[in-house]
Amino acid sequence: MAISGGAKGILIFAALALLALALAGFITGAIGAAFVDKFSGDENVVHGWTGDVLPLDQPAVHLAPQYVFGDHAGDSLDYDNKEAKKYDDSSKIFNDNSFVITNTILSSLVTSGVLIFLFVLGTARMSVVPGRLQGLLESLVEGLLGFIESVMGAGKGRGVFPLIATIFLFVAFNAWLALIPIYQSFGVIEDGHLKATFLRPAGTDLNMPLALALISFFFVEILGIRAHGIGYFGEFFRFGNLLRGRILTGLIDVFVGLLEGISHLVRVVSFTFRLFGNMTAGEILLLVSSFLVAFLFSVPFYGLELLVGLIQAVIFAGLTVVFAAIAVAPHEAEEH
């Protein structure tokens, strides 16, 4: 197919614009600045990437969430400056005994608000012939329900659907919203530098993955107890053979039950650190890539993080479904 002259002009202009943007990103990034100043003899910039040459601050990763309001705004949650905490003024918003708002808590609230807004907007005018948003939400709900029932069995997925869908949507949207360029552009400014952002992905705060892991853990155990009653604990306390005098078989059963109990508890740890590790690693990757070479260089990593957010949501929700299915499934008799 022949390309018209106007289309060729547009393509050439777009290519030149991308090339200029890539060159500008390289020059303004840390790597480009180091090369440029290598020829000017500024050793401070070459070795330390400091000075006024770089338009971006050096990356500073804060693993602990940070206050976003009050007198300690910008400080980390593990802030332990005892001298600065010697306040006994009731007008202070934050003190040792008060409720705090961190950037990760605020991010969780924003994510929840966005999800609520989307579903309220999409279901405000329900019709037999759905509009675009209603159709999108219906497809999403049907897809999630179909996935859950493929694991739990037909007709058994509706009971666990609300929690599983909530976990999936919250994890995915919290990761995706953080990729919006302006999401982390505003925060606490001190001496001309951004000390703490108002919003930060909740998955990079160990508390949020731990909270979701605990919810998933107790949800699965409660389902198992509801399905099997007190007999559910027979999976962990296998003393039948031992009480009947079958010493060797009984000891093996006790050991297997102990391993089963440990495997359930380990789920909390694996859920927590899998989500926390992947979200934090992605955040650091984007931070460092944007600092080294700005603009276009970070675009592929943004695409990667879109996929990582989806994968982590699928893994977290999917494993919860699998464990729930195992918990409610008929257990084989302990004795043979």
N, C-alpha and C positions, 0 to 999 in steps of 0.2 A: 504494500500500500504506500503510495507516494505521500510525502509530507509536504504540506503547503509552506510557502515562504514565511507566513505569519507564525505558523506552529514552530518552524525551525528557529525563528527569532526568539520565541518564548523559551524554547528549550535551551538555547545558547545563553539567554539572560539568566535562567534558573541555574545553569551549570556555573556561570561566573559568580553568581550570588553565593552559591554553596562553597565555591572555592575561596571567595573572599571571607566568608564566615569561618571556614576551616583555618585559614591563615590567621585571622584575627584571634580565634580561639587558641591557636598554638602560641602566638606572640604574648597574649595576655596571661596564659597559663604559666605554671611554675617552670616547666621544662623549657618553654620558649624564652621566658625571662632570663633563665640561667644562661642559655646560649647567647642571647642578645648582650647581656652584661658581661659575658666572658671576654668580649672584645673591648668593653669599656674599662675593664680592670677593676670592677667593683667586686672584690672578693667576698664581701658580706652577703651579697645576693647569690653569688655562685655557690658558695658552700652552705649557707644557711637559709637561703630564700627569704631574706628579711629585707626591710627597708620599704621605701615608698614605691618601688617598681611594680610590685604585685597588686592588682586591684582586689584580690581575695585574701582573706586571712588564712593563715596556715590551719589545716584541719585539726580540730580538737574534738575527740570522741568522748562524750560523757555517757558512760554506761548507766549511771544512776539517773533517774528522772530529775528534773529541775523545777523549782518553784517558778510560777509565772506571775504571781501577784503577791503583794505585800512587801514588807521591809527586807525580806530575804530573797526577793525575786532575782532569779539568775543563779542562785546557789543550788547545789545538788541536794537531793533528799537526804543523803547521808552527811549533810553539812554538820560539822562537829566543832565549830569555833565557840568554845564555852564563854569566851570574853564577850563575843557579840550577842550571846543569848542571855545576858544578864539584864533582861528587860522585865519589868513588872508593871507594864502599862496596859490596861484593858483595851485601849484604843488600837493596840497593835493587832493586825489581822493574824499574823503567824507568830506563835510562840511554841514552847515545847509540848503543850497539851492541846493545841487547837487543830482543827481539821485543815488540811492543806489541799491546794489545787496545784497539781503538777502539769507539765505539758503533755504527758502521756494520758493522764486522766481526762484532760480537755480534749485530746484527740479521740479518746473512746466516746466521749459525749457527742462530738461532732459526727463520728461515724454512725452512731446510733440515730442521731437526728436525721442524717441523710437517708438512711434506710427507711425510717418511719415516714419521712416526707415522700419518698418514691412510692411506697406502697399505698399511702393515703391518696396520693395524686392518681396513681394508677387504678385504684378501685373506687374513686369518687363517683364516677359515672359508668358503672358496669353496663355492658351491652352484649347482646348475643353475638354480634359481629364486633369483635374487639378492635380497639384502636391500636396504635403502635406500642404505646407504653403498656397498656393492658395485655396485649398479645405477648410482649416481651416478658412481663412478670408471670403470665400464665405458663409460658414455655419454661421459664426458670423453675417454677414450682413443680410442674409436671416432670421435668428432668430430674430434680432432686428426689421427688417421691418415687419415680421409677427406679432410680439408683438404690434407694433405701430398700424398696420392696424386692429388688433383685437379690439382695443379701438376706433380708429378714424373712422373705416369703410373701406371696401375694396376700394382701389384706392385713398384714401385720406391721406395715410401715407407718401407718397414720399415727399410732400412739407415740412413736419416737420422733416423728417428723418435725414438730415445732422446735425441739432443742437442737437437733442435727442441722436443720436449715439455718437456725440462728447462728450457730457456731461457724458454719461454712460462710455465710454472708458477712458476718462480722470480721472474720479473719481476712477474707478476700478484699472487702471494701476498705478496711483499715490500711492494708498494704497498698492498694491502688490509689487511694486518695493522697497518700504521702508522696506519690510520684508527680502530682500536679506541681508545676514549677513554683507557684506562689505559696504553696502549703507551708513551707518552712522558711519563708522570706521575712516574716515579721516576728519580733520578739523584744526582749529586754536589751536596750542599747546602753552601753557604758563606755565612756571615753571614745566614742565613735565606732565601737566594735559591737557586734552582735554577741551578747553574753549568753543568752538562752532564747530559743525559739518558743513561741506560744504553743505551737503544735509540733508534736513529734510522734512517729508511729508507735502505737501502744505495744506492738509486738517486740519492740526493742527495750521494753521495760520488763524485767523478769517477773514482776508481780502479775502482769496480765496473762502471759502464758501459764503461769502457775495457777491462777484462778480458774482459767478454762480447763486445765488438766484436772483440778480437784472436782470441778462440776462434772466433767466427763466420768471420772472415777466413781463418784458417789451415785451418779445416774445409773451406771452399769450395775453396780452392786445392789442398788435398790430394785432394779428390774429383776435381777437374779433372785432376790429374796421374795419378791412378789410372785414370781413364777414357780418357785420350788419350796417356799416356806423355810422352815428351820433346816430342812434337808440340804439347802444350798451350802451351808457351812461344812457339810460332809466332804466337800471338795478339798477343804483345807485341814480338817481334823479327822484323819483316817486312823482310828484306833481300834476298829472292829477286829481285825485279825490279831492284833497284839493282845487284846483282852481275851480272845479265845485260845491263847496259848501258842499261836503260830508266830514264834519269835522272829524268824528271818523274814517271812512275808510281811509281818506286822511292822518291822523296822523299815522295810522298803516302802510300805504304804505311808508311814509317818514322814519319811524323807520326801516322798513325792508330794504329799500334802503341803509340807513346808515350802518346797520349791514353787508350788502353785500359788501359795499366799505371797511369796516374794515377787513372783512374776506380776501379780496384780498391783502390788505397791510400786514396782519399778515402772509401771505404765505412767505414773504421775511424773517421775523424773524424765522419762524419755519424751513424753508429750511436751513438757515444759522446755527442755533444752533444745529439742528439735526446732520448735517454732522460734524460740528466742535466738538461737544461734543463726538460723537462716535469715531472719529479719535483720538482726544486727549486722551480720556480714554484708548483706545487701546495702544497708545504710552506709557502712564504711566504704564499700566499693564505689558507690555513687559519689560520696564525699571526696574521696581521693582522686577519682577520675576527673571530676569537675575541677579540682584544684590543679592537677597536672596539665590538662589540656581542656580548655573550656569549650562550651557549645557542642559542636557536632560529635566530638569524641565520646560524649556520654550517652548519646542517643541509643546505640546498641545495648548499653547496660540498662537503660530504662526499659527497653523491650524485654531483656532478660528478667528484670525484676517484676514485670507484669506477669510473666510465666511463673516465676518463683512464688508470687503471692497466690496465684491460682492453685499451684501444686500443693503448697502448704495448707491451704483451706481444704482441698480434697483429701489430703492425708489425715488431717486432724479429724474431720468429719467422718471420713471413711473408716478409720480405725475405731472410732467410737461406735459406728454401726456394727462393725465386725465383732467387737467385744460384746456389744449388746445382744447380738444374735447368738453368740456362744453362751452368754449368761442365761438366756431364756430357753435354749435348746434342751431337750430331754437328756438327762445325764445317764450314762450307763451305770448299772448297779455296781456297787463297790465290791460286793462279794460274788464269787463265781462258784 
